[in-house]
Amino acid sequence: MAGPVLIIDLSGPVAAEQVAELGVVLRGLASRFVEARAGSYDVEVEPGRLGVVDPAGEGARPFIVSITGPGFGDEAVFRAEHSEDPDLQALIGFTPTHDVVVAGATFEVIDRLMIAELGAVVQDVVGGLADVGTPPRALDVVRSLPGVVAIAGEPRTRVFGTAEFLRAWAAHPEFRYYSRWAGRPPTYHQWENSPQQCKKTRSDDV
């Protein structure tokens, strides 16, 4: 996927019951649902299913939702995503052992809104903290939102927050101006599970 990437950091592996529940929830939202492996899903979702307005009437949008880390696959992806992490134990209270990647196809506002709302849905099931890149000029706005747990400033500004934070940020008027930064920079790997077989290339900011 060539669009925004949201990372949800987890303090441990996702239990089998939560994986099953996540699949049920995503299947219920999606007009197209493919489980590529346990915990990894290709879905197409109508914007209205996530409470997002579709002004152009373009219909369902494609996303990947994938648990990565030991026992789930994509372990090299997980290591690459966290290779530049600061001491997250001191910052957020745990060192991530797994994460969930939520990836979209484009940087259009509608996809960015849906990434935030879909990420919140995932957090409702598996917990964890969304890791959201934020430009310094938006920091005062983001800092005031509910659900913010911690903010890291180096090597780039990152906000860690709950599902409540993601929903509040998506609802904020400033979101459309700054949410190009709504995910972490994509890592240099190919999503083998993507039907488009799109290769993500590393960039400084999403």
FENKAGI-V684630 format. One record per backbone hydrogen bond with DSSP energy under -0.5 kcal/mol. CO is the residue of the C=O (numbers start at 1). NH is the residue of the N-H. E is the energy in kcal/mol with one decimal. If there is no record, write none. Layout:
BEGIN
co=CO nh=NH e=E
co=CO nh=NH e=E
END
This chain:
BEGIN
co=4 nh=104 e=-2.3
co=5 nh=184 e=-1.0
co=6 nh=102 e=-2.7
co=7 nh=9 e=-0.6
co=7 nh=131 e=-3.0
co=8 nh=100 e=-2.0
co=9 nh=129 e=-2.0
co=10 nh=97 e=-1.7
co=10 nh=98 e=-1.1
co=15 nh=19 e=-2.4
co=16 nh=20 e=-2.4
co=17 nh=21 e=-2.1
co=18 nh=22 e=-2.8
co=19 nh=23 e=-2.2
co=20 nh=24 e=-2.0
co=21 nh=25 e=-2.7
co=22 nh=26 e=-2.7
co=23 nh=27 e=-2.4
co=24 nh=28 e=-2.0
co=25 nh=29 e=-1.4
co=26 nh=30 e=-2.2
co=29 nh=46 e=-0.6
co=32 nh=44 e=-2.1
co=34 nh=36 e=-1.0
co=34 nh=42 e=-2.7
co=37 nh=40 e=-2.4
co=39 nh=67 e=-2.8
co=40 nh=36 e=-1.4
co=40 nh=37 e=-1.3
co=41 nh=43 e=-0.5
co=41 nh=65 e=-2.4
co=42 nh=34 e=-2.5
co=43 nh=63 e=-2.7
co=44 nh=31 e=-2.8
co=44 nh=32 e=-1.4
co=45 nh=61 e=-2.5
co=46 nh=49 e=-1.6
co=46 nh=50 e=-0.5
co=47 nh=50 e=-1.9
co=47 nh=52 e=-2.3
co=48 nh=51 e=-1.3
co=53 nh=55 e=-0.7
co=54 nh=57 e=-1.4
co=61 nh=45 e=-2.5
co=62 nh=105 e=-0.6
co=63 nh=43 e=-2.6
co=64 nh=103 e=-2.6
co=65 nh=41 e=-3.3
co=66 nh=101 e=-3.0
co=68 nh=99 e=-2.0
co=69 nh=72 e=-2.3
co=69 nh=73 e=-1.2
co=73 nh=69 e=-1.9
co=74 nh=78 e=-2.2
co=75 nh=79 e=-2.4
co=76 nh=80 e=-2.3
co=77 nh=81 e=-2.5
co=78 nh=82 e=-1.4
co=80 nh=83 e=-1.0
co=82 nh=85 e=-1.4
co=86 nh=88 e=-1.7
co=87 nh=91 e=-1.1
co=88 nh=92 e=-3.4
co=88 nh=93 e=-0.9
co=88 nh=94 e=-0.8
co=89 nh=93 e=-1.1
co=94 nh=96 e=-0.6
co=97 nh=70 e=-0.6
co=98 nh=10 e=-2.5
co=99 nh=68 e=-2.9
co=100 nh=8 e=-2.3
co=100 nh=102 e=-0.5
co=101 nh=66 e=-2.5
co=101 nh=103 e=-0.5
co=102 nh=6 e=-2.9
co=103 nh=64 e=-2.2
co=104 nh=3 e=-2.0
co=106 nh=4 e=-0.7
co=108 nh=111 e=-0.5
co=108 nh=112 e=-2.1
co=109 nh=113 e=-2.7
co=110 nh=114 e=-2.0
co=111 nh=115 e=-2.5
co=112 nh=116 e=-1.9
co=113 nh=117 e=-2.4
co=114 nh=118 e=-3.1
co=115 nh=119 e=-2.6
co=116 nh=120 e=-1.9
co=117 nh=121 e=-1.8
co=118 nh=122 e=-2.3
co=119 nh=123 e=-2.4
co=120 nh=124 e=-2.0
co=121 nh=125 e=-0.9
co=122 nh=125 e=-1.0
co=122 nh=126 e=-2.8
co=123 nh=127 e=-2.2
co=129 nh=9 e=-2.9
co=130 nh=132 e=-0.7
co=130 nh=161 e=-2.0
co=131 nh=7 e=-0.8
co=131 nh=133 e=-0.6
co=132 nh=159 e=-3.0
co=135 nh=138 e=-2.0
co=136 nh=139 e=-1.3
co=138 nh=142 e=-2.4
co=139 nh=143 e=-3.0
co=140 nh=144 e=-0.9
co=141 nh=144 e=-0.7
co=142 nh=145 e=-1.6
co=145 nh=148 e=-0.9
co=147 nh=162 e=-2.1
co=150 nh=160 e=-2.9
co=152 nh=158 e=-2.7
co=157 nh=134 e=-2.1
co=158 nh=152 e=-3.0
co=159 nh=132 e=-3.1
co=159 nh=161 e=-0.5
co=160 nh=149 e=-3.1
co=160 nh=150 e=-1.5
co=161 nh=130 e=-2.9
co=162 nh=166 e=-1.9
co=163 nh=167 e=-2.4
co=164 nh=168 e=-2.2
co=165 nh=169 e=-2.9
co=166 nh=170 e=-2.4
co=167 nh=171 e=-1.5
co=168 nh=172 e=-0.7
co=169 nh=172 e=-0.8
co=172 nh=175 e=-1.8
co=174 nh=177 e=-1.1
co=174 nh=178 e=-1.7
co=175 nh=179 e=-2.6
co=178 nh=181 e=-1.8
co=179 nh=182 e=-2.4
co=183 nh=206 e=-0.5
co=186 nh=203 e=-0.5
co=187 nh=189 e=-1.9
co=189 nh=200 e=-1.7
co=190 nh=192 e=-1.3
co=191 nh=194 e=-1.7
co=194 nh=197 e=-1.2
co=198 nh=191 e=-1.1
co=198 nh=200 e=-0.5
END
